[in-house]
């Protein structure tokens, strides 16, 4: 893999990676991941996914697990590392050998990503160590004994030696590295992972994810000093393969703003890219934890993201999620229609837009329109893409306004934040991520100062922007021929769902402004206006629930824990918002 910086004669990014979490030793433990077990054991799934990646111009398949080794390759000197029979282990190795070989046949590279500091469950039981691995608890101090070091080093070496078609490894310097300074984490990586790579019979590339904490815990914090240590480690790594790093763009919510406002742990410095690195390169991780059900596609957003962030030293992007595996289609209601088999086929245009624009940022809209025409019939491409472009603003604006950090702090399409449904009170106190946006509270306190407010993007302007975009989307759909069922009808229905959610957000913003005026200034009539706008918003949510209830079944969603997600099920939470009016 050549990690060149994009140039006018070679505009594409050499790294266009898809992130796929594995359901075995998964980073998060939840039914939404467990349900993909049988799908991801099937070679046909991987064949279909790899063919799809080729069509989307995605060229790196990255597989993520806290500790994938027991399902892939166990060192012969540690037979207690797994409890599979010989036949079962041979089956796993046959699967992965086939996946990696199929990828190479299609010009796709494969990487396996893992975390520190873990052992297999059978290894933990056999030696009475690292008991946190028995339930994959990833927060806290790790077992850094010589035995754990030797085992992990051997796992790395054996994995590389077992799969000649595996191109690289990825390593996270965070989980179960509590109590260790950034320098101590670096020492572990050099003594264990990098040593294991160098002991293997051939070379692989290494994506070394930067330290996520400037302190001694796993919680995540940033500092220029810890980032300088991370850069130093990247520059002194000595392996035969290439070295690069992955940085989370806007933490876990890359579909928010194309401006870099935070990374995992807080605000970034420019340490990793100024001056441009020569011994490593950078891949942005654009995570999506904000919409798993409704289809989304915005070439305009992706182009702007690439324009702003394709800086010297950046070799490419990852797209994917921590909380959603693009495997089994567990979202569509069974029997409702003849739909796609796999999750990535539902949101096909999302991947086409990201992949093709990363391969060539000059890809015109006509390319995507042609893809839609070929799928849904001549003449459908232009209006459908325009409608997607317009309505896809909704989750971006929700994310920017409500702000976010890690995975479960926001799920935009469900209007959910860490403690539950985002209420009127939450909107009033929310601090938008963009520095030129005013919160509801700040706007109400400053609106009398017209020159000051004029320099800012206010909640009232945001509500108008949303309504204008939804009006525009509806006008586009009016000119669209009525689809005769099938996937085209599904896509149009999703666009209508975004319209209802956008209207809901706009009217709820207005209600929040009126309620804040009532509370802060005691302005007469403002509470009644708040109630009026809130009732209109609630009606939009009812339309959203009706739109989706027939087509989609309630689904497991990590931010909700054991509660299943649907817009219909959230309706009582939406209506309960009325209590904020009298608080």
LINQUIHU-V764853 format. One record per pair of residues at least 24 apart in sequence whose ideal C-beta (glycine too) atoms are under 7 Angstrom apart, sorted by sequence separation. I is the first residue (numbers start at 1). J is the second residue. If there is no record, write none. Layout:
# LINQUIHU-V764853
i j
I J
I J
This chain:
# LINQUIHU-V764853
i j
72 96
117 142
247 272
284 309
474 499
116 142
117 143
185 211
208 234
473 499
507 533
508 534
511 537
541 567
545 571
117 144
245 272
403 430
123 151
169 197
402 430
403 431
119 148
182 211
208 237
401 430
403 432
470 499
507 536
508 537
542 571
284 314
403 433
507 537
541 571
117 148
206 237
282 313
286 317
401 432
119 151
182 214
254 286
281 313
282 314
283 315
286 318
289 321
292 324
400 432
470 502
206 239
254 287
255 288
281 314
282 315
283 316
284 317
285 318
286 319
287 320
288 321
289 322
400 433
469 502
470 503
504 537
507 540
541 574
142 176
253 287
254 288
281 315
283 317
287 321
289 323
400 434
18 53
142 177
169 204
171 206
181 216
206 241
208 243
210 245
245 280
247 282
249 284
252 287
255 290
283 318
287 322
319 354
139 175
140 176
168 204
173 209
180 216
203 239
205 241
209 245
243 279
244 280
249 285
253 289
276 312
277 313
466 502
504 540
538 574
27 64
138 175
141 178
156 193
160 197
167 204
168 205
169 206
170 207
171 208
172 209
174 211
179 216
203 240
204 241
205 242
206 243
207 244
208 245
209 246
210 247
243 280
244 281
245 282
246 283
247 284
248 285
249 286
252 289
253 290
276 313
400 437
503 540
504 541
538 575
82 120
138 176
140 178
141 179
166 204
167 205
168 206
171 209
173 211
174 212
178 216
203 241
207 245
244 282
247 285
273 311
293 331
26 65
27 66
81 120
83 122
153 192
157 196
161 200
168 207
170 209
174 213
178 217
207 246
244 283
246 285
248 287
349 388
466 505
467 506
18 58
25 65
82 122
152 192
156 196
160 200
161 201
178 218
231 271
273 313
466 506
500 540
504 544
16 57
20 61
22 63
24 65
25 66
81 122
156 197
177 218
198 239
222 263
231 272
317 358
16 58
20 62
22 64
25 67
61 103
80 122
81 123
149 191
153 195
157 199
160 202
197 239
227 269
316 358
16 59
17 60
18 61
19 62
20 63
21 64
22 65
25 68
80 123
149 192
153 196
157 200
175 218
186 229
194 237
222 265
228 271
258 301
463 506
500 543
501 544
534 577
16 60
18 62
20 64
24 68
68 112
132 176
144 188
160 204
174 218
182 226
220 264
221 265
222 266
227 271
235 279
500 544
534 578
15 60
17 62
19 64
78 123
194 239
220 265
221 266
222 267
224 269
227 272
234 279
235 280
22 68
68 114
80 126
183 229
222 268
234 280
258 304
463 509
24 71
61 108
67 114
112 159
182 229
186 233
224 271
258 305
462 509
463 510
497 544
500 547
534 581
59 107
60 108
66 114
182 230
59 108
60 109
61 110
62 111
63 112
64 113
65 114
66 115
259 308
260 309
59 109
63 113
70 120
258 308
459 509
497 547
531 581
60 111
62 113
67 118
69 120
295 346
296 347
302 353
306 357
496 547
497 548
530 581
43 95
50 102
54 106
66 118
67 119
212 264
213 265
295 347
297 349
302 354
306 358
46 99
50 103
67 120
212 265
297 350
459 512
460 513
41 95
112 166
295 349
296 350
299 353
303 357
459 513
493 547
527 581
43 98
47 102
53 108
110 165
295 350
302 357
306 361
46 102
50 106
110 166
111 167
116 172
297 353
110 167
111 168
112 169
113 170
114 171
115 172
116 173
50 108
109 167
111 169
112 170
118 176
299 357
303 361
493 551
109 168
111 170
116 175
117 176
115 175
116 176
117 177
104 165
115 176
116 177
401 462
490 551
210 272
100 163
101 165
100 165
397 462
515 580
97 163
100 166
299 365
515 581
96 163
93 162
299 368
397 466
444 513
66 136
81 151
252 322
443 513
244 315
66 138
116 188
246 318
440 512
444 516
78 151
168 241
440 513
444 517
441 516
445 520
78 154
207 283
393 469
440 516
444 520
77 154
140 218
75 154
139 218
390 469
75 155
427 508
390 472
391 473
427 509
75 158
390 473
74 158
323 407
424 508
428 512
73 158
322 407
427 512
69 155
73 159
387 473
390 476
72 159
424 511
428 515
413 501
424 512
428 516
73 162
300 389
387 476
69 159
298 388
299 389
386 476
387 477
297 388
298 389
301 392
424 515
383 476
298 392
297 392
301 396
111 207
296 392
383 479
383 480
296 395
291 395
391 495
394 498
290 395
29 136
384 491
388 495
391 498
394 501
398 505
1 109
62 170
380 488
387 495
391 499
394 502
290 399
424 534
25 136
27 138
391 502
394 505
376 488
289 407
294 413
290 410
293 413
290 411
291 412
289 411
290 412
291 413
290 413
255 395
256 396
255 396
256 399
257 400
416 559
255 399
256 400
253 399
411 557
337 485
339 487
411 559
337 486
421 570
408 558
253 404
408 559
414 565
252 404
421 573
251 404
424 577
251 405
252 406
423 577
251 406
252 407
425 580
414 570
424 580
253 410
423 580
425 583
261 433
257 433
256 433
257 434
295 491
295 494
294 494
294 497
1 205
294 498
336 550
336 551
333 551
332 551
333 552
332 552
333 553
331 552
331 555
330 555
323 558
3 242
1 242
3 244
62 318
293 552
17 283
15 283
3 281
45 327
40 327
39 327
36 325
39 328
32 323
36 327
32 324
33 325
36 328
52 344
35 328
58 351
28 322
48 342
27 322
28 323
35 330
49 344
56 351
56 352
45 342
58 355
57 355
17 316
19 318
56 355
57 356
15 315
16 316
17 317
19 319
20 320
56 356
14 315
15 316
16 317
17 318
18 319
19 320
21 322
13 315
14 316
18 320
19 321
23 325
57 359
13 316
6 310
13 317
21 325
20 325
20 326
5 312
5 313
5 314
3 315
16 355
16 358
16 359
13 358
12 358
12 359
12 360
11 360
11 361
11 362
32 556
31 556
32 557
30 556
32 558
30 558
28 558
